[in-house]
Amino acid sequence: MKKTGVLALMTVLSPLCFAQNLPRVVVLPLENRAGESREKDAETITELLATFINETRRLNVIDRFALDAALAARRWRMDDWADNAKTAKMGRALNAQYIVRGTVSPLEENLLVSVRILDILTAELRSSTNIRVEDMNDAYSKMNNLSQVLIYNMGTLAQPEPAPGTESDPARLWTIGASLGSAFAAPWMTTTVRGTIAPFRHSFLELGFDFGLVHGTHDGGYYSLYPFAHYAFFWPFADAGVGGLYIGAGGGLMIVSYAFSDGKHSETIPLAELSAGLNILDMIDISYAFRTNFAGLGHKVSLGYVYRFR
């Protein structure tokens, strides 16, 4: 029951949190060119447009009442949006990135609704489209599609802004993955689960766990457990951040267990390591580790898959 409640709460809150990081847009009343008899129709179509744009979850429409209050507080009028110089100033005050303008025009017995989105600071056209509607029922059925097309034509410009501190950064390597490897001695084969945490650029903390099964020379039962941690420096291949090279150092605790006919034997060995690796296409990881307990030397080579978080 508790789990269901938590999931339900997340479902409700996620869109609200997500919307806080969307680009903000001002939807202006559509200009009525169809005559006084269609004034109410133009207002209704404007409300539908604002609602459906907001429902795309790609732009955050500024509420009309909040917009009117902000304009009144600064002694601005709705007509001031027609002045590009004032529009840029008003956009900065409202923290808005885009503005939606449009017209409702007569087209024989029908209406032609034309809408465009502009950059509020530069007045550059970002997207435009239009539809023909017969009546308000037809407008209701078509305005959702118009809004979808309008946002789609904006492309990546309409993607949500990342929350502060979470921007995709090619110099930060956040991953989780698994690999197979060998130490060319006990253990001859290891399975590794690992992840990297990158709070700082060009470096990361790696946490992992090796599970070894094959001894190679011992006929009895054998396994090894090796939790480890490294801190490494990272250099992405390009600004796009697809893969990169890393080198670091750290250590771990090797827990080894042997089973003999007359009983079991286990030991715990602390190890220091130097590590280096290659991440290819943010998917394939090839790594090498040089290990020592200051009484002997060891190595491990591994190949695996990683998922890189963006």
N, C-alpha and C positions, 0 to 999 in steps of 0.2 A: 504493500500500500504506500509506504514512504517513497519507494523508488518511483512508483507511478506519479505521485504528487510532484516529485522533483522534476521528472521529465515534462510534465504538463506545465510547470512553472517556467522551465527553460524554453518551451515552445512559445509561450506567451511573451517572454522577455527578450528573446533573441532578436526578433524583428525590430523591437524598440531600440535595443542597443546598436544594432546594425545601422538603423536609420540615422543615428547621431553622426555617423561618419560619411554620409552621402553628400555629394555636392548639392548645395541649396539653390533653388530656382524660384524666381518670381513669375507667376502666371498673371499677365495683365488681362483685363476684360477685353474680349474680342471686339474689334471695331465693327459696328453694325452699319452695313451699307445697303441693307435690304428695306429700309424704311421703318417708320415708327411702329407699324403693325407687327414687326418682327423683333422688337426690342427685347421682349421677354424671352423669345426663342434664343437670341444671342446670349443673354445672361445664363440661360439654362445650359447652353452648349459650353460656355466658359466653365461653369461648375463641373460639368462632366469631364471636360478636358483636364482640369486640375486634379480631380479625383483619380482618374485613370492613370495620369502621369505618376502620381504618388504611389499607386498600386504596383507599378513596375518595379519598385524598390531599387531603382537606379538613380533617382533624383528625389530630393526632399523638398516638397512644395511648401513654401512659406504660407502659413494660414492667413486667410484674407483679413480676419479681425486683427491679427498680430501685425500684418502689413499696414493696415489703416492706422493702427495705434502708433507704429513707428514713424509713419509719415507725419501724423499730427504732432507728435512730440518735437519734430524738427521743423515744423511749419512748412512741410513740403506738400504738394498736391499731386494727384494722380496724373495730371497733365504734364508734370515735370519729367515723366518717363520719356516723353517725346524728344527731350533735349539730351543728346548723347553725352555731353559734358556732365550734366547733372545725373544722368543714369549711372555713370561710372562712380560718382561720389556716393550716390544712394546705395549702389551695390556693395561698396566697401563697408558702409555703415550697417548694412543688413547681413554682411558676411555671405553674400550670394554670389555664385559663380556664373549663373545663366539667367536669361530672361526669355519668356515665351510671349510672342506677339502673334496676332492673327486678325483675320477679317471674316465676316459673314456677309456674303454677297448674293444678290439674286441670280438665279440661273434658270431661265424660263419659269416654270412653276415651282421650282425647287430652290434649295440653297446650296451654295458652294462655300465650304469651310476650308480656309487656308491657314496653316499654322507654321511658324518657324521658331527655332531656338537660336539665340545669339549669345556670344560671350558678352557678359555684362560690362566688362572693362574695356574691351576693344571693339565691340559692336560687330565682330566677325561672325558671319553666318555659319552655324554648326550643323543644322539639319532643317529640312522643310518637307512638307507634304500637304495633301489636300484630299477632301472627300466631297461627294455629292450626296445630300440628304433630302428626303422627300418630306418628312415631318419629324416630330420629336421622338416618336417611337423608333423611327429609322436612325435618328441621330444617336439614341442610346445604344443601339445595337452596333453602330459603326465607330463610335468615338474610342472605344477600347482598342480596336485594331489600329486606328489612326495614332493613338498614343504609343502603341508598341512599335509601329513603323518609325515614328519620330525618334524614339530613343534608340532603336536599332541603327538608324542612319548616323547616329553620333559615334558609334563604334566604341573604342576604348575610352573616349572622353567621358562617357557616362558611367564608367566603372566607379564603385565606391572608393572614397579616399581611405587609405589605411590609417588605423588609429596611431597616435603618436608613439614612436618607439617600436612599431611593428612593421615598418616599411621593409619590403624585400631588399636585401643588401647583399650583393655578390661576395662581399668580404666576410659575411657571417655564415658559418656552416652549422645548421641545425639538422640533424639526421637521426634516424633510427634504422637498424638493419641487422643482418645475420650473415655469417660467413663460415666457410670450412677452411681448415688449415692444418699445418704439420709443423712439429718442432724438430723433425728429423732424428728424434730420440723420444724417450718417454715424455709426453704422450705423442705417438706417431700420427694420430688424427684427433683434431679438436673441432668442436662446434662452438661458435662464439656468437653471443648476442651483445650488441653494443649500441651506444647512442652518443651524440655530441651536443653540447650546449654552448652557445656562442654569445655571451653577454657583451663581448667587446669585439670590435672589428679586427680581422686578420689573426684571430686566435680562437681556440675553443677548448673546453674541458671534455675529455672522452671518458665515459664510464662503461665498463664491459665485464663480461663473465665468460670464461672458457670452461668447457666441459670436455675432458679427455677420456677416451675409452680404450685405446689400443696402446699396450706397452711395447710390444715388439719382441722382447726377449723373455719376458716372464710368462710362464704357462698358467699361472693361477689367475684369480680375479684381480682386476685393476680398474681404478678410475681416479681422476684428478679433478679438482675444482679450483678455479683460479679467478677470483674477483680482482679487478685492476682498475687503475685510474691513470690517465695521462693528461698533461697540458701541452698543447701543440700550437705552433704558428702555422697560419694558412695563407696561401697565395692563390686566388682564383685565376683561371686561365685567361679570362677576358671580363670586360665590364658586364657582360650578360650573366656572369656567374655560373656558367655551365662547367662544373668540375674544377679541379685545382690540385695543388700539391701541398703536403703538410709534413712537418717534422716536429717531434716533441720528446718529452721525457716523463717518466713516472715510475710506477711500481705496483706491486700487488702481493698477494699472499697465496702461494701454491699449497693446496691441501691434497696430499696423496694418500691413497689407501691401497694396500696389497692384501690379497687373501691367499693364505697357504693352507696346506692340508692340516697343519697343526694349529692354525689360528690366523689372526689378522694382524697387520702392522700398518700404522699410519704415522705420517709426519707432516709438519707444517714448515714451509720454507719461504721466508720473505725474499722477494726479488726486486731488483732495480732494473729499469728498462730505458732504452733509447728506441724511439719508434719513428717510422717514416711511411708515407703512403701516397697513393694516387687515386683521386676520385675522377671517374670518367662519366661524363654526361649526367652527373648527379644521380647515377644509378648503380654503377659498378665501383667497388672499392678493392684496391690491391694494396696490401700493407706488409711491412716487415718490422719485426721487433728483435732487438738485441738484448738478451737477458743475462743477468749475473747475480749470484748470491755472494760474490766476492770470494768464493772458493772454487767456482767453476763457471763456465760460459755456456750459453744456450741461444737458440734462435727460434723464430717462428715466422712462417710465411702464410698468408691467408688471402683468400679470394671470396668476395661475397656481394650481396645486393644491399643497397641502402635506399631509403626514401628520404628525400630532402624536403623539409618543410619550407613553405614560402609565406 
